Amino acid sequence: MARQQVKSKERVEEHGEVFTNEREVNAMLDLVKQETERIESRFLEPACGDGNFLAEVLRRKLAVVAQRYGKSQLEYERYAFLAVSSIYGVDIMQDNVEECRRRLFDEFDGIYTGLYKSEAKDEFRNVVRYVLSVNILCGDALTLTKADGDPIVFPEWSLVSGSKVKRRDYTFASLLDKSEAQPTFDMIEDLDVDKDDPEKILPTPVREYPMRNYLEVAENE
Ligand SMILES: C[S@@+](CC[C@H](N)C(=O)[O-])C[C@H]1O[C@@H](n2cnc3c(N)ncnc32)[C@H](O)[C@@H]1O
């Protein structure tokens, strides 16, 4: 059954909330088809609603993970971790955020449980739930802040070697606003430099975490 595109007249008037239908979602994602099928490709949707675009991106990425790595559960989990952890969303409505996280989780879990049945691990399901809870956030994509006024902060997840994951957190503002990354005399020592383009200054993380096995990332809290 097709998903509802409008929840209420008030929500349309107050928040411009009209969800995109499946056919349009697919047609738009097909414009960047290669990226939607690249497992580690980063997607950030600043008004993600209940996840029409992000759920389809995840579905496409996980189809590639299953096809390439489905024979080994360990390999599948590592690459599914990469696929999920590179998807980000923001929405101003808390119920949309919760529905978006739930949809992405169900998309993942349906495939994971289907592949590995009783061998599928709750431990890994909890990791995916945790990653979605910090990657899909409630906030205002115009002011780049949460309801409490604090800045929206996203984790960057990198699979470093084998099963080890490095997490660095960045403010949404620093990822968008190049001016924040302009060097001043005092801070130049702190800035990372893009190895491929030494002229380009990268934003500074607001927090770094010790390297961990992908099954242990929630233990940072
Ligand atoms: C037109 S709907 C699109 C939702 C989804 N992208 C889709 O295509 O189905 C717009 C969404 O933006 C959200 N929104 C409105 N103002 C926002 C803001 N300042 N920051 C973040 N989200 C906002 C609404 O809650 C709504 O979910």
The ligand as an SDF file (V2000), in Angstrom:
LIG
                    3D

 27 29  0  0  0  0  0  0  0  0999 V2000
    8.3130   18.3310    2.0210 C   0  0  0  0  0  0  0  0  0  0  0  0
    8.6070   17.3310    3.4850 S   0  0  0  0  0  0  0  0  0  0  0  0
    9.7740   16.1900    2.7830 C   0  0  0  0  0  0  0  0  0  0  0  0
   10.0980   14.9950    3.6310 C   0  0  0  0  0  0  0  0  0  0  0  0
   10.9830   13.9410    2.9320 C   0  0  0  0  0  0  0  0  0  0  0  0
   12.2320   14.5390    2.5080 N   0  0  0  0  0  0  0  0  0  0  0  0
   10.2810   13.3510    1.7410 C   0  0  0  0  0  0  0  0  0  0  0  0
   10.6550   13.6930    0.6170 O   0  0  0  0  0  0  0  0  0  0  0  0
    9.3690   12.5310    1.9330 O   0  0  0  0  0  0  0  0  0  0  0  0
    9.5780   18.4570    4.4100 C   0  0  0  0  0  0  0  0  0  0  0  0
   10.1020   17.9890    5.7430 C   0  0  0  0  0  0  0  0  0  0  0  0
   10.9280   18.9920    6.2830 O   0  0  0  0  0  0  0  0  0  0  0  0
   10.7460   19.0800    7.6740 C   0  0  0  0  0  0  0  0  0  0  0  0
   11.1640   20.4440    8.0500 N   0  0  0  0  0  0  0  0  0  0  0  0
   10.4980   21.6110    7.8900 C   0  0  0  0  0  0  0  0  0  0  0  0
   11.2570   22.6380    8.3220 N   0  0  0  0  0  0  0  0  0  0  0  0
   12.4430   22.1080    8.7310 C   0  0  0  0  0  0  0  0  0  0  0  0
   13.6320   22.6650    9.2770 C   0  0  0  0  0  0  0  0  0  0  0  0
   13.7810   23.9670    9.4740 N   0  0  0  0  0  0  0  0  0  0  0  0
   14.6400   21.8100    9.6000 N   0  0  0  0  0  0  0  0  0  0  0  0
   14.5240   20.4760    9.4200 C   0  0  0  0  0  0  0  0  0  0  0  0
   13.4020   19.8970    8.9170 N   0  0  0  0  0  0  0  0  0  0  0  0
   12.3790   20.7010    8.5730 C   0  0  0  0  0  0  0  0  0  0  0  0
    9.2910   18.7560    7.8790 C   0  0  0  0  0  0  0  0  0  0  0  0
    9.0410   18.2790    9.1950 O   0  0  0  0  0  0  0  0  0  0  0  0
    9.0680   17.6870    6.7940 C   0  0  0  0  0  0  0  0  0  0  0  0
    9.2850   16.3900    7.3200 O   0  0  0  0  0  0  0  0  0  0  0  0
  1  2  1  0
  2  3  1  0
  2 10  1  0
  3  4  1  0
  4  5  1  0
  5  6  1  0
  5  7  1  0
  7  8  2  0
  7  9  1  0
 10 11  1  0
 11 12  1  0
 11 26  1  0
 12 13  1  0
 13 14  1  0
 13 24  1  0
 14 15  1  0
 14 23  1  0
 15 16  2  0
 16 17  1  0
 17 18  1  0
 17 23  2  0
 18 19  1  0
 18 20  2  0
 20 21  1  0
 21 22  2  0
 22 23  1  0
 24 25  1  0
 24 26  1  0
 26 27  1  0
M  CHG  2   2   1   9  -1
M  END
$$$$
